[in-house]
């Protein structure tokens, strides 16, 4: 392909089209056959290398029902009560076997009518192990052809990893890429043309998957939304053990859930007005210097104070996990304001995903006890044993950005499952690799959400459509200057607020309701 005299933007578009058709040809689809639209049922006979199509059927409008086996982790959010508002779509299910031990399930949902011409893949949560049906539904409602994978195993736990290295590879990155290739081929076959644009949309594990795609397969997607990414997985789960060890150091160290609200109120009393507005939110929690010692009981223990051991445990939760010998940071701590979500990692037992990483991936011992983790020797061993397989921390995204790719990251400041500092650290590493903010601003932006917990929920505005921000950026070059988020109580919106590209924050103009986004502006702190 001679591109010497083609303008850069036009040249990039040609390379995208060329890459899509090359992928189709590589999978045995001729350009001629892809140019003819196929019926849904006929997709069952489509030959794709390493794939077996098990279902290809039209689902009438409003007729989809959740499979009885669907059992997502509680933290993935609310399952829709019904899918009666879904349009008719062609549902294709397939099993992918890129290795002898692979068993990757995937589904592609193709609108029968009203396709917007684009592809949106959706991510997973936790260990995955299921198709993300609610996320598929959201994308379908907006007119996208969409796909999801279970990442190569059934069940939302890590037991699959023991003795199955190829399945770990599938979970780490291969399943998403294989799904992407097959989904694009099915889209081209069904509609007679490839999708004009391809997007990734995911949070938590889904955020990590998006960053993995950008780092390992920069040609797969044009735009990637990566929320609260678990991209430093091994160190994230090491820090999670750090939190568990802190609250179980002694019987007196455990902080009962009833005291979370006490700590949270003390944080807000100390820091709420630092951003100029008393609204129950910390616009930038890193300005808050609240010390749990302010709540130390005068003697003994009590329901409205912390004993001395609990004070130290709370301090450790806020603090980064540190290598005791080198003093280097392993993973950042949570921010002030996150207290109401502490129960997941600081509860009676650490979250299963945390211990399972060490039991089944690192030490390969189902009886491993989190209390034994050594933050010098064992973290070094874990890094070596994993070999970077489950991490996605490479800051060099130039191959993705050079072809016009856009990365939109977001994270809730009140997240207590994945410390917000992880997103800040990765974002800043990418900016540095790009040569500074001026060079990076057109390709990557990070939006921090005050009061938002893990991916959603919390006291702050936490409902927003990141796709509506990234699509104009990719397709029209209009970088998002802010994203309007809302908070609802009992289904009624009671506050809106702009989420600003980091390091900007939302500043009150000085008049009007503090519950109306129109009365705020994004500005430097």
C-alpha positions in Angstrom: 0.0 0.0 0.0 1.6 3.3 -1.1 0.8 6.0 1.5 3.6 8.5 0.8 1.4 11.3 -0.5 -1.7 10.7 1.7 -2.4 13.1 4.6 -1.8 11.6 8.1 -5.4 11.5 9.2 -6.6 10.0 5.9 -3.6 7.6 5.9 -4.6 6.4 9.5 -8.1 5.7 8.4 -6.8 3.7 5.4 -4.6 1.7 7.7 -7.5 0.9 9.9 -9.6 -0.4 7.0 -6.6 -2.3 5.7 -6.0 -3.9 9.1 -9.7 -5.0 9.3 -9.7 -6.6 5.9 -6.4 -8.3 6.6 -7.8 -9.8 9.7 -10.8 -11.1 7.8 -8.7 -12.6 5.1 -6.5 -14.2 7.8 -9.5 -15.9 9.2 -10.5 -17.4 5.9 -13.1 -14.8 4.9 -12.8 -13.4 1.4 -13.5 -9.8 0.7 -16.2 -10.9 -1.7 -18.0 -13.1 0.8 -17.8 -10.4 3.5 -19.4 -7.9 1.2 -22.6 -9.9 1.1 -24.8 -9.7 4.2 -25.7 -13.0 5.8 -28.8 -14.2 7.6 -28.4 -14.7 11.4 -29.0 -18.5 11.2 -26.4 -18.9 8.4 -23.7 -17.6 10.7 -23.8 -21.0 12.4 -21.9 -22.4 9.4 -19.3 -19.6 9.3 -15.8 -21.1 9.5 -13.5 -19.3 11.9 -10.1 -20.8 12.8 -10.0 -22.1 16.4 -13.7 -21.4 16.9 -16.9 -23.4 17.0 -20.2 -21.5 16.6 -22.8 -23.1 18.9 -25.7 -20.7 18.6 -26.9 -18.3 15.9 -30.5 -17.2 16.3 -32.7 -14.1 16.2 -34.0 -13.1 19.6 -37.2 -11.1 19.2 -37.6 -7.7 20.8 -38.1 -8.0 24.5 -37.7 -11.8 24.5 -34.2 -12.2 26.0 -34.0 -13.9 29.4 -31.0 -14.3 31.6 -29.5 -17.9 31.5 -30.3 -19.7 34.8 -26.5 -20.3 35.2 -25.7 -16.6 35.4 -24.3 -15.8 38.8 -22.2 -12.7 38.8 -20.2 -11.4 41.8 -22.2 -9.0 44.0 -19.9 -6.1 43.2 -20.7 -6.2 39.5 -23.9 -4.2 40.2 -27.6 -4.6 39.9 -28.9 -7.1 37.3 -31.7 -5.6 35.2 -35.2 -6.8 36.4 -36.0 -7.5 32.8 -34.8 -7.1 29.2 -38.2 -6.2 27.8 -36.8 -3.0 26.3 -34.2 -4.7 24.2 -34.6 -4.6 20.4 -34.5 -7.7 18.3 -31.0 -9.0 17.8 -29.0 -11.8 16.3 -27.4 -13.7 19.2 -24.3 -15.7 18.3 -22.4 -17.9 20.8 -19.1 -19.5 20.1 -16.4 -21.5 21.8 -12.8 -20.5 21.1 -9.8 -22.8 21.5 -6.5 -20.9 20.8 -4.7 -23.6 22.8 -5.3 -27.3 23.6 -6.5 -26.4 27.1 -8.6 -23.3 26.1 -12.4 -23.3 26.5 -13.3 -19.6 25.9 -17.0 -18.8 25.6 -18.1 -15.7 23.9 -21.3 -14.1 22.6 -21.9 -11.4 19.9 -25.2 -9.5 19.8 -26.0 -8.0 16.5 -28.9 -5.5 16.1 -31.4 -6.7 13.5 -32.3 -3.1 12.7 -30.9 0.2 13.6 -27.2 -0.8 13.8 -25.1 2.3 14.3 -22.3 0.8 12.2 -20.0 0.4 15.2 -18.7 -2.4 17.5 -18.5 -2.1 21.3 -16.9 -4.9 23.3 -17.7 -5.0 27.1 -15.5 -6.1 29.9 -15.8 -8.3 33.0 -15.5 -8.0 36.8 -13.4 -10.0 39.3 -12.3 -13.3 37.9 -14.9 -13.1 35.1 -16.1 -16.6 34.4 -19.4 -15.3 33.0 -20.7 -13.4 29.9 -21.4 -9.8 30.9 -25.1 -9.8 29.9 -26.1 -6.5 31.5 -23.3 -4.7 29.8 -24.1 -6.3 26.5 -27.7 -5.1 26.9 -26.5 -1.5 27.5 -24.5 -1.5 24.3 -27.2 -3.1 22.3 -29.7 -0.5 23.4 -27.4 2.2 22.0 -27.3 0.5 18.6 -23.9 -1.2 18.9 -23.0 -4.6 17.7 -21.5 -5.9 21.0 -19.6 -8.9 22.4 -18.4 -10.4 25.7 -16.4 -13.3 26.8 -16.2 -15.4 30.0 -12.3 -15.2 29.6 -12.0 -19.0 29.3 -13.5 -20.5 32.4 -16.8 -20.9 34.2 -17.3 -19.6 37.7 -16.3 -16.4 39.4 -13.3 -17.7 41.3 -9.7 -18.5 40.7 -9.7 -22.2 41.1 -9.4 -22.7 37.3 -5.8 -21.5 37.4 -4.3 -24.3 39.4 -2.4 -26.6 36.9 -3.8 -24.8 33.9 -1.3 -22.2 32.7 -3.0 -21.8 29.3 -6.2 -20.9 31.0 -4.4 -18.2 33.0 -3.1 -16.8 29.7 -6.6 -16.8 28.4 -7.8 -14.9 31.4 -4.9 -12.5 31.4 -5.2 -11.3 27.8 -5.7 -13.9 25.1 -9.5 -14.4 25.4 -10.2 -10.7 24.9 -8.1 -10.5 21.7 -9.5 -13.7 20.3 -13.0 -12.6 21.0 -12.3 -9.3 19.3 -11.1 -11.0 16.1 -14.0 -13.3 15.9 -16.6 -10.6 16.7 -15.3 -8.4 14.0 -15.5 -11.3 11.5 -19.1 -12.1 12.5 -20.1 -8.4 12.2 -18.6 -8.2 8.7 -20.4 -11.4 7.7 -23.8 -10.4 9.1 -23.9 -6.8 7.8 -21.8 -7.3 4.7 -19.2 -4.7 5.9 -16.9 -4.3 8.9 -17.7 -2.0 11.8 -16.6 1.6 11.1 -15.2 2.0 14.6 -14.4 -0.4 17.4 -14.6 0.5 21.1 -13.8 -1.2 24.4 -15.8 -0.4 27.5 -15.0 -1.9 30.9 -14.4 -1.2 34.6 -12.3 -3.0 37.2 -11.2 -6.2 35.5 -12.8 -4.7 32.4 -10.6 -1.6 32.9 -7.6 -3.8 33.1 -8.7 -5.7 29.9 -9.0 -2.4 28.1 -5.5 -1.3 29.1 -4.2 -4.8 28.1 -5.7 -4.4 24.7 -4.1 -1.0 24.2 -0.7 -2.3 25.3 -0.6 -5.7 23.6 -3.0 -5.3 20.6 -3.0 -1.6 19.7 -4.9 -2.2 16.4 -7.9 -3.9 18.0 -9.8 -0.8 19.1 -10.1 2.9 18.2 -11.3 4.0 21.6 -10.9 2.4 25.0 -12.8 3.3 28.2 -11.0 1.9 31.2 -12.6 2.5 34.6 -11.0 1.7 37.9 -8.6 -0.7 36.2 -7.2 -3.7 38.1 -4.1 -3.4 35.9 -1.5 -3.9 38.5 -3.2 -7.1 39.6 -0.4 -8.8 41.5 0.5 -5.6 43.5 -3.2 -4.7 44.0 -3.9 -8.1 45.6 -0.7 -7.8 47.7 -2.0 -4.4 49.0 -5.4 -6.0 49.7 -3.6 -8.5 52.0 -1.8 -5.5 53.6 -5.2 -4.2 54.6 -6.4 -7.6 55.9 -3.3 -8.1 57.9 -3.7 -4.6 59.4 -7.2 -5.2 60.8 -6.3 -8.7 62.0 -2.9 -8.0 63.5 -4.5 -8.5 66.9 -8.1 -9.1 68.1 -8.2 -5.4 69.1 -7.2 -4.2 65.6 -10.4 -5.2 63.9 -12.6 -2.3 63.1 -16.3 -3.3 63.2 -18.4 -2.1 60.3 -20.5 0.0 62.7 -17.5 2.3 63.1 -17.1 3.0 59.4 -19.7 5.7 59.6 -18.0 7.2 62.6 -14.7 7.5 60.8 -16.4 8.8 57.6 -18.3 11.5 59.4 -15.1 12.6 61.1 -13.3 12.8 57.7 -16.1 15.0 56.3 -16.2 17.2 59.4 -12.5 17.8 59.0 -12.2 18.2 55.2 -15.6 18.8 53.4 -15.1 22.5 53.0 -11.5 22.4 51.7 -12.9 22.5 48.1 -15.0 25.6 48.9 -18.4 23.8 49.0 -20.0 21.9 52.0 -21.7 19.1 50.1 -20.6 15.9 51.7 -18.0 15.3 49.0 -14.2 15.7 48.8 -13.4 17.1 45.4 -9.7 16.2 46.0 -9.3 13.8 49.0 -5.5 14.2 48.8 -5.8 17.6 50.4 -7.4 16.0 53.4 -4.9 15.3 56.3 -7.4 13.7 58.7 -5.6 11.5 61.2 -7.6 8.6 62.8 -5.9 9.4 66.1 -8.4 12.3 66.4 -11.0 9.5 67.2 -8.9 7.6 69.7 -10.9 6.7 72.8 -9.9 8.4 76.0 -9.8 5.0 77.6 -10.6 1.5 76.5 -13.0 1.2 73.6 -16.5 2.5 72.6 -19.0 2.7 69.7 -18.1 6.3 68.8 -14.3 6.1 69.0 -11.3 3.9 68.0 -9.1 2.1 70.4 -5.3 2.5 69.9 -5.0 -0.7 67.8 -7.9 0.4 65.5 -6.2 3.8 65.1 -3.1 2.1 63.7 -5.2 -0.2 61.5 -7.0 2.8 60.0 -3.7 4.5 59.4 -2.4 1.5 57.6 -5.5 1.3 55.4 -4.9 4.9 54.3 -1.2 4.2 53.7 0.4 2.5 50.7 1.7 -1.0 51.1 5.5 -0.7 51.5 8.4 -3.1 51.1 9.8 -3.2 54.7 13.4 -3.5 53.5 13.6 -1.2 50.5 10.8 1.2 51.6 9.5 1.2 48.0 5.8 1.5 47.5 4.1 -1.7 46.4 0.6 -0.2 45.9 -1.1 3.0 47.0 -3.5 3.2 49.9 -7.2 4.3 49.8 -8.2 7.9 50.2 -10.1 9.7 53.0 -13.8 9.4 52.3 -13.7 5.7 51.3 -14.6 4.4 54.7 -18.1 3.1 54.0 -16.7 0.5 51.6 -13.9 -0.8 53.8 -15.8 -3.9 54.7 -14.9 -5.7 51.5 -11.1 -5.8 52.2 -11.1 -5.0 55.9 -13.9 -7.4 56.9 -13.7 -10.7 58.8 -11.8 -12.2 55.9 -10.1 -10.7 52.8 -12.1 -10.8 49.5 -11.7 -14.3 47.9 -10.2 -12.9 44.7 -7.3 -11.6 46.7 -6.4 -14.9 48.4 -7.2 -17.0 45.3 -4.5 -15.1 43.3 -1.8 -16.3 45.7 -3.4 -19.7 46.3 -3.9 -20.7 42.6 -1.7 -18.4 40.5 1.4 -17.6 42.6 2.0 -20.2 45.3 -0.2 -22.9 43.8 -1.2 -24.0 47.2 -5.0 -24.0 48.0 -4.2 -24.0 51.7 -2.0 -20.8 51.6 -2.8 -18.4 54.5 -2.9 -14.7 53.8 -1.4 -14.0 57.3 1.9 -15.5 56.1 2.5 -13.0 53.2 5.9 -11.4 53.5 6.0 -8.0 51.8 9.6 -8.2 50.8 10.4 -11.8 49.8 6.9 -12.9 48.7 6.1 -9.9 46.5 9.4 -10.3 44.7 8.6 -14.0 44.2 5.1 -13.2 43.0 6.4 -10.7 40.4 8.8 -13.3 39.1 6.3 -16.1 39.2 3.6 -14.1 37.3 6.2 -12.7 34.9 3.9 -9.7 34.1 1.2 -12.0 32.7 -1.6 -10.6 34.8 -0.4 -7.0 35.0 -1.0 -4.3 32.4 1.4 -1.5 33.4 3.4 -0.8 30.3 3.2 3.0 29.9 4.2 3.0 26.2 0.9 3.4 24.3 2.5 5.1 21.3 1.5 2.2 18.9 -2.1 2.7 20.0 -2.1 6.5 20.0 -0.1 6.7 16.7 -3.1 5.2 14.8 -5.5 7.6 16.3 -6.5 5.6 19.4 -8.0 7.4 22.4 -7.9 6.3 26.0 -10.5 7.5 28.5 -9.8 6.5 32.1 -12.0 7.1 35.2 -11.9 6.3 38.8 -14.0 7.0 41.9 -12.2 8.8 44.7 -14.1 6.7 47.3 -13.1 3.4 45.8 -11.9 1.1 48.6 -11.4 -2.0 46.4 -8.8 -0.6 44.0 -7.1 2.5 45.4 -7.6 5.5 43.1 -3.9 6.2 43.3 -3.3 3.2 41.0 -5.1 5.0 38.1 -3.2 8.3 38.9 0.1 6.4 38.9 -0.6 4.7 35.6 -2.0 7.8 33.9 1.0 9.8 35.0 3.4 7.1 33.7 1.7 7.3 30.3 1.8 11.1 30.3 5.6 10.9 31.1 6.2 8.4 28.4 4.4 10.6 25.9 6.7 13.5 26.7 4.4 15.5 29.1 0.8 16.8 29.4 0.9 18.9 26.2 1.7 15.9 24.1 -0.5 13.4 25.9 -3.7 15.5 26.4 -5.0 14.7 22.9 -4.8 11.0 23.4 -5.4 10.1 27.0 -7.5 11.7 29.8 -8.4 10.6 33.3 -11.6 11.6 35.1 -11.8 11.3 38.9 -15.2 11.1 40.4 -15.6 12.6 43.9 -17.7 10.4 46.2 -18.0 7.5 43.7 -17.1 4.0 45.0 -15.9 1.1 42.9 -17.0 1.7 39.3 -20.4 3.0 40.5 -22.4 3.9 43.6 -21.5 6.1 46.5 -22.5 9.5 47.8 -21.2 11.4 44.8 -22.5 11.7 41.2 -21.7 8.2 39.8 -24.0 7.7 36.9 -22.5 8.8 33.5 -22.0 7.5 30.0 -18.3 7.4 29.2 -19.1 6.2 25.6 -20.8 9.5 24.9 -17.5 11.2 25.8 -15.1 9.0 23.9 -17.1 8.6 20.6 -16.9 12.3 19.6 -13.2 12.3 20.6 -12.4 9.3 18.3 -14.7 10.3 15.4 -14.6 14.1 15.5 -11.5 15.0 17.4 -13.6 16.6 20.2 -11.7 15.8 23.4 -14.0 15.7 26.4 -13.6 18.8 28.5 -15.9 17.3 31.2 -18.4 14.5 31.7 -21.6 15.3 33.5 -22.4 12.7 36.2 -25.5 12.4 38.2 -26.6 11.0 41.6 -30.0 9.5 42.2 -32.0 8.5 45.2 -34.8 6.0 44.8 -34.5 6.5 41.0 -34.8 10.3 41.1 -31.8 12.5 40.1 -30.9 14.8 43.0 -27.5 16.1 42.0 -25.4 16.6 38.9 -21.8 17.6 38.8 -19.1 17.8 36.1 -16.3 15.2 36.2 -13.1 17.0 35.1 -10.0 15.8 33.3 -7.2 15.3 35.9 -5.6 17.4 37.4 -8.6 19.8 37.0 -11.4 19.8 39.6 -14.9 21.1 39.6 -15.1 24.5 41.2 -18.3 26.2 42.3 -19.0 29.5 40.5 -20.3 31.0 43.7 -24.0 31.2 42.9 -26.9 28.8 42.2 -27.6 25.3 43.5 -24.6 23.2 44.4 -26.7 20.2 43.1 -26.6 21.6 39.5 -23.6 20.9 37.3 -24.2 24.2 35.4 -23.0 26.0 38.5 -19.5 24.5 38.4 -16.5 24.9 36.1 -13.5 22.7 35.5 -10.3 24.4 36.6 -6.8 23.8 38.0 -6.8 23.4 41.8 
